Amino acid sequence: MCKEKSRILAQLGDPVGNRRFHRWILGGAAALSLLSVVTTFANTARTTDVYLPAQSILVQVSQPAPTTSSNDGLHFSREERIRPGDTISSIVRRLGIDDSKAEAFLRTDTVARTLQSKLKAGQMVSARFDERGELHTLQFPIPGSDRAVNIERNGSELKARESDLSLETRTLTRVGTIRSSLFAAADEIDLPDSVAIQLAEIFGGEIDFHTDLRRGDRFVVVYESLAYSGREVKPGRVLAAEFDNAGTTYQAIWYDGQPGSGGYYTPEGRSLKKAFLRSPLEFSRVSSGFSMRLHPIHGDWRAHKGVDYAAPIGTSVRATADGHVEFLGQQRGYGNFIILRHHDRYSTAYGHLNSFASGIRQGSRVAQGDVIGYVGRTGWATGPHLHYEFRIANVHQDPLSVALPINHALSGYGLDDFRLTAQPMLTRFEMMNGIKTAKLD
């Protein structure tokens, strides 16, 4: 025992041995400390309620001054989306406005009270009011327009007025596939009806949208969208479009070389505006084509020298080309009848009309697309429809297949300038077609 004590004391006196002994002591202490931490952590993890003494610390913090208007205190701004079944009163309450005078004004003022009839689910309305809930401004964008109704407080008086919205223009691209009709395809991709109508008008000289559409036809349309605060207010002009119909691809790009003289052109610079529209109605179904048929009234086989478009009574009938009214009145089985004489040897005829458009009379000048009358069932007609004829040198031709004369093509500087406009649009078509191909693969 004495020898062991002497050995330990000797090691303590030896510098090297002393350092080794210190390392052993420190290592042991570290191990004990780690074990203690692990043990403490394990105990803490199992503990459901750890008590920590609370302390109160007081710090002096300077508060920023509230945002105020120039003369009458703190104001708040809020925006709400209109819900189905909303009324002006329910919207006002949800905005946080507590102002009986403002509510009475909204119910009685001539301009303000029109809001109730214009409420549309999903539309946004914004307001600014003070800490008492008193209304100072309210803005309601009118659905489908670029205007808004504004309610403003001037002192103790409220005033309502309409004003133009400050709109931003965005460019959108949509791709659709025909399964039943153009409008059904537009609905699938949230394409506005007005853009679908533009699409039909652009290609109206190449495609008859009553008879030529096929299941699987595909289109790409690039159009302007006018937005307010990031939300679409209304669609604008179609800038470019591509339509693949029955295996044939048609492309159109808007070009306005000189303000007020814009039109749609093929990538080669050929105008898509035909001298004649393919159809005198925007959308309908063909009930009888250009052929021999069993006459629905006389019961014998006769040549049907036109196309019958079934449509509701009162549907607008358009002039398919510029010209003048050669005949207007009653004519045997045609009932109310109009003949238009066009340039060169061309003429068109419109029968079974319910009535003629206001201001249309024999000798009147008409422009392509002008409304000249309304669908009816006068004359020898078993139901409401338009009978349409296309004649060259007074010889009847099939309106659905006859080659229609075209307008001018761009050349020189105009063609070069157009190509600069067309190239970005053609690139969009390629990109969208590539995306579609990738999805099919």
BELRATA-V987212 format. One record per residue. N is the residue number from 1. RES is the residue in three letters. D_FIRST is the distance of its C-alpha to the first C-alpha in Angstrom with 1 decimal. Layout:
N&RES&D_FIRST / N&RES&D_FIRST
//
This chain:
1&MET&0.0 / 2&CYS&3.8 / 3&LYS&5.4 / 4&GLU&5.1 / 5&LYS&6.4 / 6&SER&8.7 / 7&ARG&10.0 / 8&ILE&10.9 / 9&LEU&12.4 / 10&ALA&14.2 / 11&GLN&15.6 / 12&LEU&16.9 / 13&GLY&18.6 / 14&ASP&20.1 / 15&PRO&23.4 / 16&VAL&23.5 / 17&GLY&20.0 / 18&ASN&20.6 / 19&ARG&23.8 / 20&ARG&22.3 / 21&PHE&19.7 / 22&HIS&22.7 / 23&ARG&24.7 / 24&TRP&22.1 / 25&ILE&22.0 / 26&LEU&25.9 / 27&GLY&26.4 / 28&GLY&24.5 / 29&ALA&26.4 / 30&ALA&29.6 / 31&ALA&29.1 / 32&LEU&28.4 / 33&SER&31.5 / 34&LEU&33.7 / 35&LEU&32.6 / 36&SER&33.6 / 37&VAL&37.0 / 38&VAL&37.7 / 39&THR&36.8 / 40&THR&39.0 / 41&PHE&41.8 / 42&ALA&41.7 / 43&ASN&41.9 / 44&THR&44.6 / 45&ALA&46.6 / 46&ARG&46.6 / 47&THR&47.6 / 48&THR&51.4 / 49&ASP&51.8 / 50&VAL&49.5 / 51&TYR&50.1 / 52&LEU&50.3 / 53&PRO&51.4 / 54&ALA&54.9 / 55&GLN&55.9 / 56&SER&59.4 / 57&ILE&60.2 / 58&LEU&63.6 / 59&VAL&65.0 / 60&GLN&68.5 / 61&VAL&70.2 / 62&SER&73.8 / 63&GLN&76.0 / 64&PRO&78.6 / 65&ALA&82.1 / 66&PRO&83.8 / 67&THR&86.4 / 68&THR&89.8 / 69&SER&93.4 / 70&SER&95.4 / 71&ASN&96.9 / 72&ASP&95.8 / 73&GLY&92.1 / 74&LEU&89.6 / 75&HIS&90.8 / 76&PHE&89.3 / 77&SER&90.4 / 78&ARG&90.0 / 79&GLU&91.2 / 80&GLU&91.9 / 81&ARG&93.0 / 82&ILE&96.1 / 83&ARG&95.5 / 84&PRO&98.1 / 85&GLY&100.1 / 86&ASP&99.3 / 87&THR&101.8 / 88&ILE&102.0 / 89&SER&100.7 / 90&SER&97.6 / 91&ILE&96.8 / 92&VAL&97.2 / 93&ARG&94.9 / 94&ARG&92.2 / 95&LEU&92.4 / 96&GLY&91.4 / 97&ILE&94.8 / 98&ASP&96.0 / 99&ASP&99.5 / 100&SER&102.4 / 101&LYS&104.9 / 102&ALA&103.6 / 103&GLU&103.7 / 104&ALA&107.3 / 105&PHE&108.1 / 106&LEU&106.7 / 107&ARG&109.0 / 108&THR&112.2 / 109&ASP&112.3 / 110&THR&114.5 / 111&VAL&112.0 / 112&ALA&108.8 / 113&ARG&109.9 / 114&THR&110.5 / 115&LEU&106.7 / 116&GLN&106.7 / 117&SER&108.9 / 118&LYS&106.7 / 119&LEU&103.3 / 120&LYS&101.7 / 121&ALA&98.3 / 122&GLY&95.7 / 123&GLN&97.5 / 124&MET&95.5 / 125&VAL&96.7 / 126&SER&95.0 / 127&ALA&95.4 / 128&ARG&94.4 / 129&PHE&94.3 / 130&ASP&92.9 / 131&GLU&90.3 / 132&ARG&93.0 / 133&GLY&93.8 / 134&GLU&97.1 / 135&LEU&98.3 / 136&HIS&99.0 / 137&THR&99.5 / 138&LEU&99.6 / 139&GLN&100.2 / 140&PHE&101.3 / 141&PRO&101.9 / 142&ILE&105.0 / 143&PRO&104.2 / 144&GLY&105.9 / 145&SER&107.0 / 146&ASP&105.8 / 147&ARG&106.6 / 148&ALA&104.8 / 149&VAL&105.8 / 150&ASN&104.4 / 151&ILE&104.3 / 152&GLU&103.8 / 153&ARG&103.8 / 154&ASN&105.8 / 155&GLY&105.3 / 156&SER&106.1 / 157&GLU&108.2 / 158&LEU&107.1 / 159&LYS&108.9 / 160&ALA&108.7 / 161&ARG&109.8 / 162&GLU&109.3 / 163&SER&107.9 / 164&ASP&106.8 / 165&LEU&103.2 / 166&SER&101.5 / 167&LEU&100.7 / 168&GLU&98.6 / 169&THR&99.8 / 170&ARG&97.4 / 171&THR&98.2 / 172&LEU&97.3 / 173&THR&97.5 / 174&ARG&98.1 / 175&VAL&98.5 / 176&GLY&100.5 / 177&THR&101.8 / 178&ILE&105.1 / 179&ARG&104.7 / 180&SER&107.8 / 181&SER&109.1 / 182&LEU&108.3 / 183&PHE&107.4 / 184&ALA&105.1 / 185&ALA&103.3 / 186&ALA&103.1 / 187&ASP&101.6 / 188&GLU&98.8 / 189&ILE&97.6 / 190&ASP&98.5 / 191&LEU&101.3 / 192&PRO&103.8 / 193&ASP&107.2 / 194&SER&108.9 / 195&VAL&107.0 / 196&ALA&108.0 / 197&ILE&111.6 / 198&GLN&111.3 / 199&LEU&110.0 / 200&ALA&113.1 / 201&GLU&115.4 / 202&ILE&113.9 / 203&PHE&114.4 / 204&GLY&117.5 / 205&GLY&119.7 / 206&GLU&117.7 / 207&ILE&116.4 / 208&ASP&118.3 / 209&PHE&115.5 / 210&HIS&117.7 / 211&THR&118.1 / 212&ASP&116.0 / 213&LEU&112.4 / 214&ARG&110.5 / 215&ARG&107.3 / 216&GLY&104.5 / 217&ASP&106.2 / 218&ARG&103.6 / 219&PHE&103.8 / 220&VAL&101.7 / 221&VAL&102.8 / 222&VAL&101.6 / 223&TYR&102.8 / 224&GLU&102.3 / 225&SER&100.6 / 226&LEU&101.1 / 227&ALA&98.1 / 228&TYR&97.3 / 229&SER&93.7 / 230&GLY&92.5 / 231&ARG&94.7 / 232&GLU&97.8 / 233&VAL&101.0 / 234&LYS&103.5 / 235&PRO&103.9 / 236&GLY&105.9 / 237&ARG&107.7 / 238&VAL&106.8 / 239&LEU&105.9 / 240&ALA&105.7 / 241&ALA&106.0 / 242&GLU&105.8 / 243&PHE&107.4 / 244&ASP&107.2 / 245&ASN&110.2 / 246&ALA&111.0 / 247&GLY&109.3 / 248&THR&111.0 / 249&THR&108.9 / 250&TYR&110.5 / 251&GLN&108.9 / 252&ALA&110.0 / 253&ILE&108.8 / 254&TRP&110.1 / 255&TYR&111.7 / 256&ASP&113.3 / 257&GLY&114.7 / 258&GLN&116.9 / 259&PRO&116.1 / 260&GLY&118.1 / 261&SER&118.9 / 262&GLY&115.8 / 263&GLY&115.7 / 264&TYR&113.7 / 265&TYR&113.9 / 266&THR&112.6 / 267&PRO&110.2 / 268&GLU&113.2 / 269&GLY&114.9 / 270&ARG&117.4 / 271&SER&118.2 / 272&LEU&117.3 / 273&LYS&120.0 / 274&LYS&122.8 / 275&ALA&126.3 / 276&PHE&126.1 / 277&LEU&123.4 / 278&ARG&122.9 / 279&SER&123.2 / 280&PRO&125.0 / 281&LEU&122.4 / 282&GLU&118.7 / 283&PHE&117.3 / 284&SER&119.2 / 285&ARG&120.0 / 286&VAL&122.9 / 287&SER&125.1 / 288&SER&127.9 / 289&GLY&127.8 / 290&PHE&130.5 / 291&SER&132.3 / 292&MET&135.0 / 293&ARG&134.3 / 294&LEU&136.0 / 295&HIS&137.4 / 296&PRO&135.8 / 297&ILE&139.1 / 298&HIS&142.0 / 299&GLY&140.3 / 300&ASP&141.4 / 301&TRP&139.5 / 302&ARG&139.6 / 303&ALA&137.9 / 304&HIS&135.3 / 305&LYS&135.4 / 306&GLY&132.4 / 307&VAL&129.0 / 308&ASP&128.5 / 309&TYR&125.4 / 310&ALA&124.7 / 311&ALA&123.4 / 312&PRO&123.7 / 313&ILE&126.9 / 314&GLY&126.5 / 315&THR&124.1 / 316&SER&124.8 / 317&VAL&126.7 / 318&ARG&126.2 / 319&ALA&128.5 / 320&THR&127.0 / 321&ALA&128.5 / 322&ASP&130.4 / 323&GLY&134.1 / 324&HIS&136.9 / 325&VAL&138.2 / 326&GLU&141.2 / 327&PHE&141.8 / 328&LEU&140.6 / 329&GLY&142.1 / 330&GLN&142.9 / 331&GLN&143.6 / 332&ARG&144.5 / 333&GLY&141.5 / 334&TYR&139.1 / 335&GLY&139.5 / 336&ASN&138.3 / 337&PHE&138.1 / 338&ILE&137.1 / 339&ILE&137.9 / 340&LEU&136.2 / 341&ARG&137.6 / 342&HIS&135.1 / 343&HIS&135.4 / 344&ASP&137.3 / 345&ARG&138.4 / 346&TYR&135.7 / 347&SER&136.1 / 348&THR&134.0 / 349&ALA&135.1 / 350&TYR&133.4 / 351&GLY&134.9 / 352&HIS&134.7 / 353&LEU&133.4 / 354&ASN&133.1 / 355&SER&134.2 / 356&PHE&134.3 / 357&ALA&131.9 / 358&SER&133.2 / 359&GLY&135.2 / 360&ILE&135.7 / 361&ARG&139.4 / 362&GLN&141.7 / 363&GLY&141.3 / 364&SER&137.9 / 365&ARG&135.4 / 366&VAL&132.0 / 367&ALA&128.7 / 368&GLN&126.3 / 369&GLY&124.2 / 370&ASP&126.6 / 371&VAL&127.1 / 372&ILE&130.8 / 373&GLY&130.9 / 374&TYR&129.0 / 375&VAL&128.6 / 376&GLY&131.1 / 377&ARG&133.2 / 378&THR&136.8 / 379&GLY&139.4 / 380&TRP&138.8 / 381&ALA&135.1 / 382&THR&133.5 / 383&GLY&130.4 / 384&PRO&129.0 / 385&HIS&128.4 / 386&LEU&129.4 / 387&HIS&131.7 / 388&TYR&131.0 / 389&GLU&133.1 / 390&PHE&132.7 / 391&ARG&135.9 / 392&ILE&136.7 / 393&ALA&140.4 / 394&ASN&141.0 / 395&VAL&139.5 / 396&HIS&136.7 / 397&GLN&133.3 / 398&ASP&130.1 / 399&PRO&128.0 / 400&LEU&124.8 / 401&SER&125.3 / 402&VAL&127.8 / 403&ALA&126.5 / 404&LEU&126.3 / 405&PRO&127.3 / 406&ILE&124.4 / 407&ASN&124.2 / 408&HIS&123.4 / 409&ALA&120.5 / 410&LEU&118.6 / 411&SER&119.3 / 412&GLY&118.7 / 413&TYR&116.4 / 414&GLY&116.1 / 415&LEU&114.7 / 416&ASP&112.2 / 417&ASP&111.0 / 418&PHE&110.9 / 419&ARG&108.6 / 420&LEU&106.1 / 421&THR&106.0 / 422&ALA&106.0 / 423&GLN&103.1 / 424&PRO&100.3 / 425&MET&101.8 / 426&LEU&102.2 / 427&THR&98.5 / 428&ARG&97.7 / 429&PHE&99.7 / 430&GLU&97.8 / 431&MET&94.5 / 432&MET&95.5 / 433&ASN&96.9 / 434&GLY&93.7 / 435&ILE&91.7 / 436&LYS&94.0 / 437&THR&93.9 / 438&ALA&90.1 / 439&LYS&90.1 / 440&LEU&92.6 / 441&ASP&90.5
//
